[in-house]
């Protein structure tokens, strides 16, 4: 993998709240409280929820940065004000040497952290400075359940994660913010952690690695609290009585869901997308970036399916833009895009992309019924985390299926929390512009919108290194190396691909060509023949999406083709 990604300087990753309040001497606590528990309402937060923090114990090895040597210990904050609906936070803890190897001249080998109290978190991972460096070794963690105080056994964290990400040389990969990282691991609500990282010392015997460091530099443990749905109760635009008008005339109709132009990578500034929302309310579509001034808001119509009454909530400009990108599939503020039957989906296809279809395609379109999709608002995305722009590719010729390798211990009701955790980990810890996947599917077969920009549009993701252009990435929540995916999950993948690939005329049982952007299987610029529905391992030498899920892709292809009427 070395050389595939541009080397970048590691940025300071997000961490938990660091609140410079001096607790009274009598305020010792045996266990840390969650951010919400530790903070009664009434006082503004002193810092961002993602500022790096010191350990909850008085351990100098966990001091975050030399510039902040005097930050208070985390458990001793009884008077911190409450932050209702906290949209999440990240604790970033540097790893320290645990063991030395005499055979290697006393060089430090294992790194990690001993058992310690921490603020509440539910998902974790390890990051390091250089995204081109690989972690060759084993990462294991133990966590303490906040409900019972019981410690788990040692759990392995998937270390091979560099195969996910933006293509080499793209603005996202070369941003200077990207870091190397393991896959995230979902552990549930926890308030204690222990970690050990053991390098593969046998690699030091080879000529290539004789002088190399055993482990990447700058190893840090990221503890992610996915929080609840972000607060959307403060209006971000004008008063409701204000009449919103577009600055560039009426929005275009017909092909609203396909970004204009034929460039491989296209962007739209979502800060100006309130216009699109206005057009959406009128049943029209518009491309984000046209018309209204940043910060303008739009009322949500009452009674619309999946939408919240305007009187109950107002959205931020970023949330408005993300929701408006799905017009006219759902009303502004919708938490779910409803399913359509086949006749309704065919009519929608003709309305959205009719001008691009051949006469034969218009006469008999091959597309599966649109499935129900939980929107980003539905799973509680904090839209202020991501970059504002939407970035598009030209079309969707293939779908790559992944597993998140985050474990299978979550409940279906926890899936939105898992997704919020992965989203925060991708953006705040790994330095990506948004969550990498275009869609996610849980073990109960529910489908979720991933990267922002519109579920019917060719949004450029960061899921299959080298093959993000003209493709989409579908991540199944869980690890499927030995565990089998549920029938509901495989069926959801088939329903989703039948619809989304059908929008762009692709046959789920067919083959297509994609040009490699560079990877460990195919060199940059090589045209590669792939299944229209492929596993991640088809484009990159990786275990993803796990042996068991990969073995179900043949069934998903056949079912998706049947849904399309083939």
C-alpha positions in Angstrom: 0.0 0.0 0.0 3.0 2.3 0.4 2.9 5.1 -2.1 -0.8 4.6 -3.0 -1.9 7.4 -0.8 -0.3 10.8 -0.6 1.6 11.1 2.6 0.1 13.8 4.8 0.9 15.4 8.1 -1.3 13.9 10.8 -3.8 16.4 12.2 -4.9 16.6 15.7 -7.9 14.3 15.9 -11.2 15.1 17.7 -11.5 14.3 21.3 -13.9 14.6 24.2 -14.9 17.8 25.9 -12.1 19.5 27.7 -13.8 21.8 30.2 -11.4 24.1 32.2 -13.5 24.2 35.3 -11.9 23.7 38.7 -13.8 21.2 40.7 -14.1 21.4 44.5 -11.8 19.2 46.5 -14.6 17.1 47.7 -15.8 16.3 44.2 -14.0 13.0 43.6 -15.9 10.4 41.7 -15.4 6.7 41.4 -16.7 6.4 37.9 -16.8 9.0 35.1 -20.2 10.4 34.0 -21.3 10.7 30.5 -21.1 14.2 28.9 -24.8 14.7 29.5 -24.7 13.4 33.0 -21.7 15.5 33.9 -23.3 18.7 32.8 -26.5 20.3 34.2 -28.0 22.9 31.8 -27.4 26.6 31.9 -23.7 27.2 31.1 -22.1 27.4 27.6 -19.6 24.8 26.6 -16.0 26.0 27.0 -14.6 24.1 24.1 -15.6 21.9 21.1 -16.7 18.4 21.9 -13.8 17.3 19.8 -10.9 19.0 21.5 -8.2 16.5 22.6 -8.3 15.6 26.3 -6.1 14.2 29.0 -6.8 10.9 30.7 -9.5 10.6 33.2 -6.8 9.4 35.5 -3.8 11.4 36.7 -1.5 9.7 34.2 1.1 11.9 32.4 1.4 9.4 29.6 -2.1 10.5 28.5 -1.5 14.2 28.4 -2.8 15.3 25.0 -0.5 18.1 23.9 2.4 20.0 25.6 0.4 23.2 25.0 -2.3 22.0 27.4 -0.5 20.4 30.4 -2.9 21.6 33.0 -6.3 20.3 31.7 -8.4 18.9 34.6 -9.0 15.2 35.1 -12.2 14.1 33.5 -14.0 12.4 36.4 -13.7 15.5 38.6 -16.2 17.7 36.8 -19.4 17.7 39.0 -20.4 21.2 38.1 -20.1 21.0 34.3 -23.3 22.4 32.6 -25.6 20.0 30.7 -25.6 19.8 26.9 -28.9 18.3 25.9 -28.9 16.3 22.6 -25.1 16.3 22.5 -24.3 15.2 18.9 -21.3 13.1 20.0 -17.7 13.5 20.9 -14.3 11.9 20.4 -11.6 11.2 23.0 -8.1 10.9 21.4 -5.6 9.2 23.6 -1.9 8.7 22.6 -0.6 5.1 23.0 2.6 4.5 25.1 5.3 1.8 25.2 4.2 -1.3 27.1 7.0 -3.8 26.4 10.6 -4.0 25.0 12.1 -6.9 23.0 15.6 -8.0 24.1 16.1 -9.7 20.7 15.7 -6.3 19.1 18.3 -4.6 21.2 15.7 -3.5 23.8 13.6 -1.6 21.3 10.1 -0.8 22.3 7.6 -3.2 20.7 4.1 -3.3 22.2 2.2 -0.1 22.6 -1.1 0.5 24.4 -2.8 1.8 27.5 -3.4 0.0 30.8 -7.0 -0.2 32.2 -8.4 3.3 32.8 -11.6 5.2 33.3 -12.7 7.3 30.3 -15.8 9.2 29.3 -18.7 7.3 27.8 -18.1 5.9 24.3 -19.5 3.2 22.1 -17.1 2.8 19.2 -13.3 2.8 19.0 -10.4 2.6 16.6 -6.7 3.3 16.3 -5.3 6.0 14.1 -1.7 7.1 13.2 0.0 10.0 11.4 0.9 8.6 7.9 -2.0 7.3 5.8 0.5 5.5 3.6 1.9 3.5 6.5 0.4 0.2 7.4 0.0 -1.3 10.9 1.4 -4.8 10.6 0.5 -6.5 13.8 -2.4 -7.2 16.2 -4.6 -4.7 18.0 -6.7 -5.9 20.9 -9.0 -4.1 23.3 -11.0 -4.7 26.4 -13.8 -2.4 27.5 -15.9 -1.9 30.5 -19.7 -1.8 30.1 -21.1 1.3 31.7 -24.3 -0.4 32.8 -22.8 -3.3 34.8 -19.1 -2.3 35.2 -18.1 -5.7 33.8 -15.0 -5.9 31.6 -15.2 -7.7 28.3 -12.6 -10.2 27.1 -10.0 -9.2 24.6 -11.4 -8.3 21.2 -9.4 -7.9 18.0 -9.6 -4.7 15.9 -9.3 -5.1 12.2 -6.0 -3.5 11.2 -6.2 -3.8 7.4 -8.3 -0.7 6.5 -6.2 1.2 4.0 -8.2 -0.4 1.2 -11.0 1.9 2.1 -10.6 5.5 1.2 -10.5 8.1 -1.6 -8.6 7.4 -4.7 -4.9 8.3 -4.8 -4.3 11.9 -5.9 -7.8 13.1 -5.5 -8.4 16.3 -3.5 -9.9 14.2 -0.6 -6.9 11.9 -0.3 -4.4 14.8 -0.7 -6.1 17.2 1.7 -3.4 16.9 4.4 -6.0 15.8 6.9 -6.1 12.1 6.2 -4.6 9.6 8.7 -4.0 5.9 8.7 -6.5 4.0 10.7 -7.8 0.6 11.7 -11.4 -0.3 11.1 -13.8 0.9 13.8 -15.1 -1.5 16.4 -18.6 -1.1 18.0 -18.4 -2.1 21.7 -21.6 -0.5 23.1 -21.9 2.0 25.9 -18.6 1.8 27.8 -16.6 3.9 30.3 -13.4 2.0 30.7 -10.8 0.7 28.2 -7.5 -1.2 27.9 -5.6 -1.6 24.7 -2.5 -3.4 23.4 -0.9 -3.2 20.0 1.7 -6.0 19.2 3.7 -5.5 16.0 4.6 -8.3 13.7 8.3 -8.5 14.7 9.1 -11.2 12.1 8.9 -8.5 9.4 12.0 -7.0 10.8 14.0 -9.9 9.5 13.4 -8.9 5.9 15.7 -6.5 4.1 12.8 -4.1 3.3 11.9 -3.6 7.0 15.3 -4.1 8.7 15.5 -0.4 9.5 11.8 0.4 9.6 9.8 1.2 12.7 7.9 -1.7 14.1 4.7 0.4 14.3 3.5 3.5 12.6 4.2 6.8 14.4 1.6 8.8 16.3 -0.6 5.9 17.4 -3.7 7.1 19.2 -6.8 5.4 20.5 -10.0 7.1 19.3 -13.0 6.6 21.6 -16.2 7.8 19.8 -19.4 8.7 21.5 -22.0 8.8 18.7 -24.3 10.9 20.8 -28.0 11.2 20.0 -29.5 12.9 17.0 -27.9 16.4 16.7 -30.0 19.3 17.9 -32.0 20.8 15.1 -34.2 23.1 17.1 -32.5 26.4 16.5 -33.6 28.1 13.3 -30.6 28.7 10.9 -32.4 30.9 8.5 -34.9 33.7 8.4 -38.1 33.9 10.4 -40.9 31.6 9.2 -42.9 34.6 8.0 -40.3 35.6 5.5 -41.0 34.6 1.9 -38.1 32.8 0.3 -37.3 33.5 -3.3 -34.7 32.1 -5.6 -32.0 34.3 -7.0 -31.6 32.6 -10.3 -35.1 32.0 -11.4 -37.2 28.8 -11.3 -35.5 25.6 -10.8 -35.1 23.2 -13.7 -37.4 20.3 -13.9 -37.1 16.8 -15.4 -33.5 15.8 -14.8 -33.1 17.4 -11.4 -31.4 14.3 -9.8 -28.5 14.2 -12.3 -25.8 16.8 -11.8 -25.3 18.9 -14.9 -22.2 18.4 -17.1 -20.2 15.3 -17.8 -17.0 15.9 -15.8 -15.7 12.9 -13.8 -15.8 14.8 -10.6 -18.3 17.6 -10.0 -19.0 19.6 -6.9 -21.8 21.7 -5.5 -21.6 24.2 -2.6 -24.3 22.9 -0.3 -24.3 26.1 1.7 -26.5 27.6 -1.1 -28.9 24.8 -1.4 -31.9 26.3 0.5 -33.1 27.3 -3.0 -33.3 23.6 -3.9 -35.5 23.1 -0.9 -37.9 25.8 -2.0 -38.1 24.1 -5.4 -38.6 20.8 -3.8 -41.7 22.0 -1.9 -43.2 23.1 -5.2 -42.5 19.6 -6.7 -39.6 20.8 -8.7 -35.9 19.8 -8.5 -32.7 21.9 -8.6 -29.1 21.2 -8.3 -27.5 22.3 -5.0 -25.5 25.5 -5.4 -28.0 27.4 -7.5 -29.9 30.5 -6.3 -30.4 31.3 -2.6 -28.0 32.9 -0.3 -26.2 30.8 2.3 -28.1 30.4 5.6 -31.7 30.7 4.2 -34.1 28.2 5.6 -37.2 26.6 4.3 -40.3 25.5 6.2 -41.1 21.8 6.3 -44.6 21.1 5.0 -46.9 19.5 7.6 -48.3 16.1 7.1 -45.7 15.0 4.5 -44.6 11.4 4.9 -41.3 11.1 6.8 -41.1 14.8 7.5 -41.4 16.6 10.8 -43.9 19.4 11.2 -42.3 22.8 10.7 -43.7 24.0 14.0 -41.6 21.3 15.8 -38.2 21.8 14.3 -36.1 24.0 12.1 -33.0 22.8 10.3 -29.5 24.2 10.1 -28.3 25.3 6.7 -26.1 22.2 6.3 -29.0 19.9 7.2 -31.3 21.8 4.8 -28.8 21.2 2.0 -28.4 17.5 2.7 -32.2 17.0 2.8 -32.8 19.1 -0.3 -30.4 17.0 -2.2 -33.0 14.2 -2.1 -35.8 16.4 -3.7 -38.2 15.4 -5.2 -37.9 11.9 -3.7 -39.0 13.1 -0.3 -40.1 16.4 1.3 -37.6 18.7 3.0 -36.7 17.4 6.5 -37.8 13.8 5.8 -36.4 11.2 8.0 -37.2 8.5 5.5 -37.6 8.2 1.8 -40.7 6.0 1.2 -40.7 2.9 -0.9 -42.3 3.1 -4.3 -44.0 0.3 -6.3 -42.7 -0.6 -9.8 -45.1 1.7 -11.8 -44.3 4.6 -9.5 -40.6 4.0 -9.8 -40.8 3.7 -13.6 -42.6 7.1 -13.8 -40.0 8.6 -11.5 -37.2 7.3 -13.7 -38.8 8.8 -16.8 -39.2 12.2 -15.0 -35.7 12.2 -13.6 -33.6 10.7 -16.4 -36.0 10.4 -19.3 -33.9 12.5 -21.6 -30.9 10.2 -21.2 -32.8 7.0 -21.9 -32.9 5.3 -25.3 -36.4 4.7 -26.9 -36.1 1.0 -25.9 -35.3 2.0 -22.3 -38.2 4.4 -22.2 -40.6 1.7 -23.6 -39.4 -1.0 -21.1 -37.2 0.4 -18.3 -35.3 -2.2 -16.2 -35.4 -0.9 -12.7 -36.3 -2.3 -9.3 -39.0 -0.6 -7.2 -37.4 2.1 -5.0 -36.8 0.7 -1.5 -37.4 2.6 1.7 -34.3 4.5 2.7 -33.5 6.2 6.1 -32.1 9.6 5.4 -29.1 11.2 7.0 -31.6 13.2 9.1 -33.3 9.9 10.0 -30.1 8.4 11.5 -29.1 11.7 13.1 -26.1 12.9 11.1 -24.5 16.1 12.5 -24.2 17.8 9.1 -21.7 20.4 10.5 -19.0 17.6 10.8 -18.7 17.1 7.0 -17.4 19.3 4.3 -20.2 21.5 2.8 -19.6 20.6 -0.8 -21.3 17.7 -2.5 -18.9 15.9 -4.9 -20.3 13.8 -7.8 -18.9 11.4 -10.3 -20.5 10.9 -13.8 -22.7 7.8 -13.4 -23.1 4.6 -11.4 -21.8 1.6 -13.4 -21.1 -0.7 -10.5 -21.8 -1.3 -6.8 -19.1 -2.5 -4.4 -20.3 -4.4 -1.4 -18.4 -4.0 1.9 -18.6 -5.0 5.5 -17.7 -2.4 8.1 -15.7 -5.0 10.2 -17.1 -3.3 13.3 -18.5 -6.4 14.9 -22.0 -8.0 15.1 -22.9 -7.2 18.7 -25.2 -4.2 17.9 -29.0 -4.4 18.0 -31.0 -3.2 15.0 -32.3 -0.3 17.2 -28.7 0.7 17.7 -27.9 0.9 13.9 -28.3 4.7 13.7 -25.9 5.0 16.6 -23.4 2.7 14.9 -23.6 4.8 11.7 -23.2 8.1 13.6 -20.1 6.5 15.2 -18.6 5.4 11.9 -19.4 8.9 10.4 -17.7 10.7 13.2 -14.7 8.3 13.0 -14.3 8.7 9.2 -14.5 12.5 9.4 -13.0 13.5 12.8 -10.5 10.7 13.3 -9.5 9.7 9.8 -9.8 13.1 8.1 -12.3 12.2 5.4 -14.7 14.8 4.0 -17.8 12.7 5.0 -18.7 9.1 5.7 -17.1 7.0 3.0 -20.0 4.7 2.0 -22.9 5.8 -0.2 -25.3 3.5 1.6 -25.3 1.3 4.7 -27.5 -1.8 5.5 -28.1 -3.3 8.9 -28.7 -6.9 10.0 -32.5 -6.3 9.9 -32.4 -5.2 6.2 -32.9 -1.5 6.8 -31.2 0.7 4.2 -29.5 4.0 5.2 -28.3 7.0 3.2 -24.5 7.4 3.5 -22.4 10.2 2.0 -24.4 13.4 1.4 -25.5 14.6 -2.0 -28.7 12.7 -2.8 -29.5 9.0 -2.9 -30.5 9.1 -6.6 -27.4 10.9 -7.7 -23.9 9.6 -8.5 -22.2 10.8 -5.3 -18.5 10.2 -5.2 -17.6 8.1 -2.2 -14.5 6.9 -0.5 -15.1 3.2 -0.2 -13.1 1.2 -2.7 -9.5 2.5 -3.1 -8.9 2.9 -6.8 -12.5 2.4 -8.0 -14.6 5.2 -6.4 -15.3 6.8 -9.8 -18.5 5.8 -11.5 -19.4 3.4 -8.7 -21.2 3.3 -5.4 -20.3 1.6 -2.1 -22.7 -0.3 0.1 -21.5 -1.2 3.6 -23.2 -3.9 5.6 -22.9 -3.2 9.3 -21.0 -6.1 10.9 -18.1 -8.5 10.3 -18.7 -11.4 8.0 -15.5 -13.4 7.9 -17.1 -16.3 9.7 -20.6 -15.0 10.6 -23.3 -15.3 7.9 -25.3 -12.2 6.8 -29.0 -12.4 7.4 -31.4 -13.1 4.6 -32.9 -9.6 5.2 -29.5 -8.1 4.7 -28.8 -9.8 1.4 -32.4 -9.0 0.2 -31.8 -5.3 1.1 -28.6 -5.2 -1.0 -30.5 -6.7 -3.9 -33.4 -4.2 -3.6 -31.0 -1.3 -3.3 -28.9 -2.3 -6.3 -31.9 -3.1 -8.4 -33.1 0.4 -8.0 -29.9 2.5 -8.0 -28.2 0.6 -10.8 -31.5 0.7 -12.7 -31.4 4.5 -12.6 -28.3 4.4 -14.7 -29.2 1.4 -16.9 -26.9 -1.2 -15.3 -27.7 -4.9 -15.3 -27.0 -6.4 -11.8 -26.0 -9.7 -13.4 -23.8 -8.1 -16.0 -20.2 -7.0 -16.3 -18.7 -3.5 -16.7 -15.4 -1.8 -17.1 -14.0 0.7 -14.6 -10.7 2.5 -14.9 -8.4 1.9 -11.9 -7.3 5.0 -9.9 -4.4 2.9 -8.5 -4.3 0.0 -6.0 -2.6 -3.2 -5.1 -4.4 -5.3 -7.7 -4.6 -3.0 -10.7 -2.3 -0.2 -11.6 -3.5 3.3 -12.2 -5.2 3.8 -15.6 -5.9 0.1 -16.2 -9.4 -0.7 -17.5 -10.7 -3.6 -15.4 -13.7 -5.8 -16.2 -15.8 -6.3 -13.1 -19.1 -7.7 -12.0 -21.7 -4.9 -11.9 -22.2 -6.0 -8.3 -18.8 -6.7 -6.9 -17.2 -7.3 -3.6 -14.6 -5.0 -2.3 -12.0 -7.8 -2.8 -12.7 -7.8 -6.5 -11.0 -4.4 -6.8 -8.4 -4.6 -4.1 -6.5 -7.4 -2.3 -8.5 -7.4 0.9 -10.7 -9.7 3.0 -13.6 -7.3 2.7 -16.6 -7.9 2.6 -15.7 -11.1 4.5 -16.0 -14.6 3.1 -19.5 -15.2 4.2 -21.0 -12.0 2.7 -18.9 -12.3 -0.5 -20.4 -15.8 -1.0 -23.9 -14.3 -1.0 -23.3 -11.8 -3.8 -24.3 -14.3 -6.5 -27.7 -14.5 -4.9 -27.9 -10.7 -4.6 -27.1 -10.3 -8.3 -29.8 -12.8 -9.4 -32.4 -11.3 -7.0 -31.6 -7.7 -8.1 -31.9 -8.7 -11.8 -35.3 -10.2 -11.0 -36.4 -7.1 -9.2 -35.5 -5.1 -12.4 -37.7 -7.4 -14.5 -34.9 -9.1 -16.3 
